[in-house]
């Protein structure tokens, strides 16, 4: 099936579940994919921050993509293929293309203090090896580069968009003005409404695993000009997000899925498991958001 990138989609930043031995649980992953399809997610983003991509081996990442390819059905999926080396990113990107991904996405290479030119070359070297689009993952709080409207990468037609996990909405608006044909994906759930006003059309988020219905209501009310209602639903989302962030957002999100009946498991070390108090706080927040 030829899938099409949904330029206004609400994409789940899919978590990676583990079994009791700490290994990737494809059975639980399939259950979560099917559950999220029923919830109304409009696409998946695999092996990113929420999916603990950098804590997985290349083989595990490819195994996850293969499961998503089989069970996403008509929904498009984007695969995060950022890695410590260009070689790994090329391997993961080729694999994603072979299994039907509509695009790949990459964080900048991390740890070493690469130059701007080396970082740009990393993206272009990967783009040279695939025939699907590349989405730059702008997450400056974790990397040593921030992409903006002056980035030479955006002049390349193979760079089809940016996943903008940044609170700098001014830069987002400037990118939209400079490159109106690029797809701007919001990356922070808590500013989804604001990002739409700044020029984003799609969103990729952690809490979309749990509450895609709320983000759909934000989008619907934004499009119809109902500012008050859009703000209302963003506030409800933010109450939930705040509770998860205050209790370690990725383990907390996975614990929500545990509470909903899925064996998501804790995040891999060096993440710590949630304490009893953290679990209580997360459960309270989940119970409140389920009422919306």
Backbone torsions as a table, in degrees:
resi	resn	phi	psi	omega
1	UNK	NA	127.5	177.4
2	UNK	-83.7	114.1	-178.5
3	UNK	-92.0	155.3	-179.1
4	UNK	-120.1	135.6	176.9
5	UNK	-65.1	123.4	178.5
6	UNK	-83.7	107.0	-173.7
7	UNK	-73.4	-9.9	176.7
8	UNK	-120.8	18.0	-169.8
9	UNK	-73.3	156.6	173.1
10	UNK	-106.9	101.6	-171.8
11	UNK	-100.0	132.1	174.2
12	UNK	-79.2	126.2	171.0
13	UNK	-79.6	87.3	-166.3
14	UNK	-59.4	131.9	176.7
15	UNK	-79.1	164.3	176.2
16	UNK	-111.0	114.3	179.8
17	UNK	-84.7	151.0	177.5
18	UNK	-123.9	152.8	175.5
19	UNK	-85.7	-173.7	-175.1
20	UNK	-66.8	-16.3	177.4
21	UNK	-95.1	3.7	179.1
22	UNK	80.9	13.0	177.9
23	UNK	-94.9	153.6	178.8
24	UNK	-57.9	128.0	-179.5
25	UNK	-101.3	100.2	178.8
26	UNK	-66.5	-34.2	178.1
27	UNK	-59.8	-48.4	178.7
28	UNK	-66.1	-37.1	179.1
29	UNK	-60.8	-43.0	179.0
30	UNK	-63.1	-43.0	178.9
31	UNK	-60.8	-41.7	-179.1
32	UNK	-68.6	-41.7	177.0
33	UNK	-58.2	-47.8	-178.5
34	UNK	-65.0	-39.2	177.9
35	UNK	-62.0	-45.3	-177.6
36	UNK	-70.1	-32.5	173.7
37	UNK	-60.8	-44.1	179.0
38	UNK	-64.9	-31.4	177.9
39	UNK	-70.8	-22.1	177.5
40	UNK	106.4	17.3	173.9
41	UNK	-61.6	153.5	-173.1
42	UNK	-110.3	6.1	177.6
43	UNK	169.7	170.3	-178.5
44	UNK	-125.6	148.7	174.0
45	UNK	-123.2	110.7	-169.3
46	UNK	-98.0	143.5	169.0
47	UNK	63.0	30.9	174.3
48	UNK	-90.6	-153.4	-179.5
49	UNK	-60.7	-47.2	-179.4
50	UNK	-64.8	-30.6	179.3
51	UNK	-87.7	7.6	178.1
52	UNK	57.0	36.2	-173.2
53	UNK	-53.6	-39.8	-177.3
54	UNK	-78.4	-5.9	175.1
55	UNK	-99.4	4.0	-179.0
56	UNK	-107.5	151.7	172.1
57	UNK	-75.0	162.3	176.0
58	UNK	-57.7	-40.4	-179.2
59	UNK	-62.9	-40.8	178.4
60	UNK	-65.8	-41.4	179.9
61	UNK	-61.9	-41.1	179.6
62	UNK	-69.0	-35.6	177.6
63	UNK	-62.3	-40.7	178.1
64	UNK	-64.7	-45.5	179.4
65	UNK	-59.5	-40.9	-179.5
66	UNK	-63.5	-37.4	176.9
67	UNK	-68.1	-43.4	177.9
68	UNK	-62.2	-41.9	179.8
69	UNK	-58.2	-36.8	-177.0
70	UNK	-79.6	-34.9	-169.7
71	UNK	-110.5	-7.3	177.7
72	UNK	-70.5	-19.5	-178.5
73	UNK	57.3	-120.6	-174.0
74	UNK	-80.7	-9.5	-175.1
75	UNK	-76.2	138.4	176.4
76	UNK	-74.0	153.4	175.4
77	UNK	-139.8	142.2	178.2
78	UNK	-110.2	140.2	-178.1
79	UNK	-114.7	124.4	173.3
80	UNK	-77.6	122.4	-176.3
81	UNK	-121.4	14.2	176.5
82	UNK	-62.3	140.8	-176.5
83	UNK	-152.8	174.8	179.2
84	UNK	-69.9	-24.7	-178.7
85	UNK	-127.4	149.7	175.6
86	UNK	-61.2	-37.9	-179.2
87	UNK	-56.6	-47.3	179.2
88	UNK	-65.1	-40.8	-179.8
89	UNK	-62.7	-39.1	177.8
90	UNK	-64.2	-46.0	179.6
91	UNK	-59.8	-46.8	-178.6
92	UNK	-67.1	-36.4	-179.1
93	UNK	-70.3	-41.8	176.4
94	UNK	-61.5	-42.4	179.1
95	UNK	-63.0	-43.1	179.0
96	UNK	-60.6	-43.9	178.6
97	UNK	-62.4	-44.0	-179.7
98	UNK	-60.9	-25.6	-177.3
99	UNK	-105.9	20.7	166.8
100	UNK	90.0	12.4	176.8
101	UNK	-62.4	144.3	178.7
102	UNK	-82.8	-18.6	178.8
103	UNK	-167.8	163.4	169.3
104	UNK	-115.5	161.3	-179.3
105	UNK	-139.3	146.1	-176.7
106	UNK	-142.1	133.8	164.4
107	UNK	-71.7	159.5	171.4
108	UNK	-64.2	152.1	175.5
109	UNK	-60.6	141.0	-170.7
110	UNK	-115.9	174.5	177.1
111	UNK	81.3	-67.0	178.6
112	UNK	-71.4	148.5	-179.0
113	UNK	-84.4	74.9	-179.0
114	UNK	-68.4	152.6	175.1
115	UNK	-76.9	163.6	175.1
116	UNK	-54.9	-42.9	-178.1
117	UNK	-65.6	-38.5	179.0
118	UNK	-67.2	-38.3	178.9
119	UNK	-66.6	-45.2	178.1
120	UNK	-62.3	-41.2	178.8
121	UNK	-62.6	-36.2	177.5
122	UNK	-57.7	-47.3	178.9
123	UNK	-62.9	-46.1	-174.7
124	UNK	-70.4	-33.0	176.7
125	UNK	-64.7	-36.6	176.1
126	UNK	-71.0	-45.5	179.7
127	UNK	-58.2	-31.7	178.7
128	UNK	-62.7	-24.9	-172.1
129	UNK	-98.6	-1.6	-177.9
130	UNK	-131.2	165.4	-179.1
131	UNK	-115.9	11.5	175.0
132	UNK	-111.4	165.1	-174.4
133	UNK	-72.0	158.0	177.6
134	UNK	-112.5	133.4	175.6
135	UNK	-111.9	115.8	178.4
136	UNK	-70.8	134.2	-179.4
137	UNK	-100.8	102.7	-178.8
138	UNK	-91.3	106.3	-179.4
139	UNK	-139.4	71.9	-169.4
140	UNK	-62.3	-22.6	-179.5
141	UNK	-69.4	-15.9	-179.7
142	UNK	-115.8	-3.7	-176.5
143	UNK	-130.8	174.1	-176.9
144	UNK	-103.1	26.4	178.3
145	UNK	-148.8	144.9	174.0
146	UNK	-124.2	128.1	-179.0
147	UNK	-87.5	141.5	176.6
148	UNK	-144.5	-169.9	-174.3
149	UNK	-65.2	-13.6	-179.8
150	UNK	-92.7	0.2	-179.0
151	UNK	-67.5	124.6	178.3
152	UNK	-60.4	-23.8	-179.7
153	UNK	-59.3	-34.8	-175.8
154	UNK	-68.6	-14.5	177.5
155	UNK	-79.4	-13.7	-179.0
156	UNK	-85.7	126.7	-176.7
157	UNK	-65.0	-20.4	-179.9
158	UNK	-75.2	-20.0	173.9
159	UNK	-86.3	100.1	-170.2
160	UNK	-88.9	-12.6	-179.7
161	UNK	-178.2	-176.7	-179.4
162	UNK	-133.1	133.1	166.9
163	UNK	-91.3	106.6	-169.4
164	UNK	-99.3	89.9	177.2
165	UNK	-94.3	73.2	-176.9
166	UNK	-151.4	147.0	177.1
167	UNK	-84.5	0.0	-176.4
168	UNK	-82.7	87.0	-178.0
169	UNK	-74.7	-21.4	174.3
170	UNK	-63.5	-47.6	178.5
171	UNK	-62.5	-36.4	177.6
172	UNK	-61.1	-46.0	179.3
173	UNK	-64.3	-38.0	178.6
174	UNK	-65.5	-38.7	177.0
175	UNK	-65.1	-40.1	179.4
176	UNK	-62.9	-41.7	179.5
177	UNK	-66.3	-43.7	-176.7
178	UNK	-72.6	-33.0	-175.7
179	UNK	-135.1	72.6	-174.6
180	UNK	-63.9	-19.0	-179.0
181	UNK	-88.4	-9.6	177.4
182	UNK	-76.5	148.8	177.4
183	UNK	-89.7	122.2	179.2
184	UNK	-103.2	115.1	179.3
185	UNK	-99.6	123.8	172.0
186	UNK	-68.4	140.7	-179.0
187	UNK	-116.4	-9.6	176.3
188	UNK	-109.7	113.6	-177.7
189	UNK	-56.0	-35.0	-173.1
190	UNK	-71.8	-10.0	177.2
191	UNK	-122.5	25.7	-178.0
192	UNK	-56.0	-50.3	-179.6
193	UNK	-58.8	-46.7	-179.5
194	UNK	-63.7	-36.2	-179.2
195	UNK	-67.5	-33.6	176.4
196	UNK	-62.1	-41.4	178.5
197	UNK	-65.9	-28.7	-178.4
198	UNK	-85.9	-11.0	176.1
199	UNK	127.6	-7.2	175.4
200	UNK	-67.6	149.8	176.4
201	UNK	-117.9	-28.5	-177.9
202	UNK	-121.6	170.6	178.7
203	UNK	-146.3	146.0	176.9
204	UNK	-128.4	120.9	-173.0
205	UNK	-150.9	157.0	-179.2
206	UNK	-66.9	-49.8	-174.7
207	UNK	-76.3	-4.8	172.4
208	UNK	-66.3	-20.1	170.8
209	UNK	-58.1	-26.3	-170.9
210	UNK	-113.6	-42.5	-169.6
211	UNK	-129.1	52.4	179.0
212	UNK	-61.6	-27.4	-179.7
213	UNK	-60.2	-36.0	-179.2
214	UNK	-68.9	-40.9	179.0
215	UNK	-67.6	-32.6	175.1
216	UNK	-64.6	-37.7	179.3
217	UNK	-69.8	-36.1	175.4
218	UNK	-61.1	-48.5	-178.7
219	UNK	-62.4	-44.5	-179.1
220	UNK	-60.3	-46.1	-178.2
221	UNK	-72.2	-32.6	175.0
222	UNK	-62.5	-45.6	-177.0
223	UNK	-65.3	-32.8	-178.8
224	UNK	-90.9	2.5	177.5
225	UNK	77.9	15.6	-179.6
226	UNK	-90.0	79.9	-173.2
227	UNK	-60.8	-44.1	-175.8
228	UNK	-60.6	-44.5	179.9
229	UNK	-68.0	-41.3	178.5
230	UNK	-59.8	-43.9	178.9
231	UNK	-65.2	-37.3	179.0
232	UNK	-58.7	-48.1	-177.4
233	UNK	-72.3	-32.2	175.5
234	UNK	-65.1	-38.4	177.3
235	UNK	-63.5	-41.3	178.2
236	UNK	-63.4	-42.4	176.5
237	UNK	-61.9	-42.1	-176.1
238	UNK	-68.7	-32.4	174.7
239	UNK	-59.9	-42.1	179.5
240	UNK	-69.1	-47.4	-179.7
241	UNK	-58.6	-44.3	-178.4
242	UNK	-59.0	-41.3	178.9
243	UNK	-64.7	-38.8	179.5
244	UNK	-70.4	-44.1	-179.6
245	UNK	-61.4	-40.2	-179.5
246	UNK	-68.4	-12.8	-178.2
247	UNK	-124.5	30.3	178.7
248	UNK	73.3	94.5	-163.2
249	UNK	-57.8	-42.1	-175.7
250	UNK	-74.5	-48.1	173.0
251	UNK	-59.8	-35.5	-179.1
252	UNK	-66.8	-40.1	178.1
253	UNK	-63.2	-42.3	179.2
254	UNK	-66.4	-35.1	177.9
255	UNK	-66.1	-34.8	174.2
256	UNK	-57.3	-43.5	179.3
257	UNK	-67.3	-35.2	172.9
258	UNK	-58.7	-46.1	-179.3
259	UNK	-63.9	-28.4	179.6
260	UNK	-84.1	0.9	173.4
261	UNK	106.0	9.0	179.7
262	UNK	-109.1	143.2	178.5
263	UNK	-88.3	86.6	179.9
264	UNK	-85.2	-33.5	179.8
265	UNK	77.8	167.4	176.4
266	UNK	-73.4	167.3	173.0
267	UNK	-73.4	158.5	178.6
268	UNK	-70.1	149.9	172.2
269	UNK	-62.4	144.1	19.8
270	UNK	-86.9	9.4	170.6
271	UNK	-61.5	144.2	175.9
272	UNK	-95.1	149.0	174.0
273	UNK	-67.1	156.1	178.5
274	UNK	-68.5	146.2	174.0
275	UNK	-79.3	169.5	177.4
276	UNK	-59.7	-42.1	179.1
277	UNK	-64.4	-41.6	178.1
278	UNK	-62.4	-42.0	178.9
279	UNK	-62.2	-39.6	178.1
280	UNK	-62.9	-44.0	180.0
281	UNK	-63.2	-42.5	-179.3
282	UNK	-65.8	-41.0	179.9
283	UNK	-62.5	-41.8	178.5
284	UNK	-60.9	-45.0	-179.5
285	UNK	-64.6	-40.9	179.0
286	UNK	-65.0	-42.4	180.0
287	UNK	-61.2	-37.3	-179.8
288	UNK	-69.1	-42.7	-175.0
289	UNK	-74.3	-24.3	178.6
290	UNK	-67.4	-18.7	-178.3
291	UNK	-81.2	-10.7	-174.7
292	UNK	-84.9	NA	NA
